[in-house]
Amino acid sequence: MGTLTLDTGNVDSDVYLTLGLKELRKGVLGTPRVLTLLSSFLERLVHKNEMLMETSQIKDSITVFHGLRAPAVSIQQYIDRIFKYSACSPSCFVVAHIYVDRFIQSTHVHVTSLNVHRLLMTSLMIAAKFIDDAFFNNAYYAKVGGVSTAELNRLEMKFLFSIDFRLHVNLNTFGRYCCQLEKEAAEGLQIERPIQACRIKESWSNKDDSTTCAPTIAR
């Protein structure tokens, strides 16, 4: 599919630069800032949802994305791992963020520590397929994400049908979500990182730089 063009007058191009969506100059290496902002946003969202469900005793709808327990890898580490091994463009992380939002709106599922990793892996894989010129097959993404190929195939189909295959993202929407990440990053500086609240450890589950998600509840 076609790659998103980031040259638009609707959003200050500096936002794209600070998020790491545009190259400052060739040969510059490093982790795009959008990865950190997205992980921080999701950590706060998970913390907020789990606190809300605990205090109000709201029961979440169980889906194929829910694991029996939270993975032993943090959201930040999981995102970094996907970026390292999938070679997807930084823009995929913004598009995946949009896809997850569409999934939430369509299903009313709460993002928690039990489903956030699978939602991330699935949405990022779909985003890479849709906007990047080159991408891997599902078996490779499954290995990166710590799930079986059969499970990732099932997650992909469930995700696509849940959002009614609405994969197109116009530049106005893309720019709005970029600005949202920047805004919430500033607000997030006042909030302590809720790793403990999410029941996620800071270390990899295996020594060989691999990760495995716990079995899902719904099948």
N, C-alpha and C positions, 0 to 999 in steps of 0.2 A: 504494500500500500504506500501511499505518499507520505513523506515526512512533513511534519508541521513546519511552516515557515514562521519564524519569530519576528520578522520585521513588520511591525504594525504600529500605526500611530495612536491606537486606542490605549496602549499601556506604555509607560515610560520604559525605554529599552534598558535603563539602569537596573530595573527589577529583574530582567532576564540575566543580566550580568551578575548581580549579587546572588541569584539563585544557582548560578553555574550552568545555565541553559545555553549560553553563548560563549564561545572561546574568546579569551582575552588576547591570546596569541598562540600560534602553533607550538606544540611541544610542551605546553604547560600541563603538568600532571597534578593530581589531587582529587579529593572527593568533592563532588558538587554539593553546595550548601543545601540544595533542595532535599537531599537525603536526610540531613539532620533535622530540617524543619518539619518534614513529613513525619518522621519517627516521633518527634516531640509532640506534634499535633495528635497523632494516634495514641500515644501514651496517655496524654491528658484526657482524650475521649474515652479510652478504656477505663481509666480511673473514675471519671465522672459517671459513666454508665454503671459500673460495678457498685459504686457508692449509692447511686440512685436505686438500683435493684435491691440492694441490701437494706436500705432504710425504708423504702416503700413496699418492699416485698413483691415487687413486680417479677413475674416469671417470663423469661425470655423464650422465644420460639426456637426449638431445637431444629437445626438444619444439618445438611451434609458437611457444612463448614466447621461445625463444632467438634472439638476433640474431647476426649475423656478428661484430659488435664492440660494445663498450659505448658507449652514447650519450654525447655530449659535455656532458651536463647532469647535475648531481649529483642524488641522490635527494631532497635537501632542496628544490632548485630545482624539481624535477619535481612534488613534492607541492604546493609553493606555487603553481605554475602551475595545477594542476588545481583547487585550492581557489579561486583567483582567477577562473577563467573558467567553472567548472562550477556555481558557486553551491550546491554540495551542503552539507548540514549537517555540522558537525564530527563528529557521531556516526557518519557514514558511514565515517570513517577508522578508527574502532575496529572497526566491523562488517567493513570490508574486511580489516583485520588478522586477524580471526577466519576469514574466508573463505580467505585465503592460507594460514593454518595448516591448515585442513581440506584444502586442495589438496595441501600438502606431505605430510600424513599419508596421503592417498589415493594419491599418485603416487610418493612418496619422491624427488621432485626436489629438488635443492639450489638454494637461492636464491643467484644469483650476479649479477655486474654485467651478464651477458648476458641475463638474463631478468627481473630485478627490476622494471624500468620497465613492461614489458608486463603483468606480474602485477598491479602496482599499478593501472594504468589500467583493466584489465578488472575487477578486484575492486571498485574504487571506483565504476565505472559500474553494476555489478550491485547494489551496496549502495544507491546513490542511487535506482535503480529500485524497490528493495524496501522501503525505509523512508521515503523522502522523498515528500511529497505532490506535488511538482513536479520534473520532470527533463527533460533534453534527449533528442533522438534519437541514434542511434549515429553518424550522420554528424558531428554536432557534437562528440561526445566524441572521435571519431577525429581531428578537426582539432586539438583541444586536446592529445591525446596524441602527435601526430606520426606517425600511421599512417594507412593507407587505410581507408575504410569497410568494404571487403570483408575486409580482414585483421582488423579489430576484430570483425566479425561472426563470423569463424572462431574467434577467440580466446574470444569469449563462449561459444559453443557448447561448445568444448573444455573450458573452465573449469567450466561448469555440469554437464556429464556427468561430469567428473572428481570433483566433490564430490557427485555423485548428487542434484543440485538441492536440497541441504540448505541452504536460505537462512534459515530461521527461527533467530533468536538470542534466547534467553530472557534475562531481566534478570540472573539469577545469573551466566550466562556473560559477559554484557556487563560486569558489574561486576568480575568476576574479571580480565578482560583490561585493564580500566582500572587496576586495582591493580597488575597486572603491569608495565604501562608506567611507572607511578610508581616501582616498585621498581627496575626495570632502568635508569631514568633516573639514580637515585642511584648505582648501580653504574657506570654509564657515565661518570660524572664522573672516574673514575680511569683511563679509557682514552682515549688520543689519537684524535681523529677520523681514521679510516682512509681519507681521500679518495684518497691516492696509491696505497694498497694495492688500492683498487677500480678504479684506472686511470680515474677520472672527473675531468674538468676542472671548474673552478669557474665557467666562463663559458658563456653561451648559445652555441649553435652558429650562430645567425643573429642579425642586428642588429634584426630586426623583431619580437623577443620571441616567436619561434616555435621549435619544436623538431621534429626528425625522427628517428625511430628507424631504426637500420640494418636492412637486410633480414634476415628470419629465416633460420635455417639449415634447419629442417624446414618443409615446406609440405604 
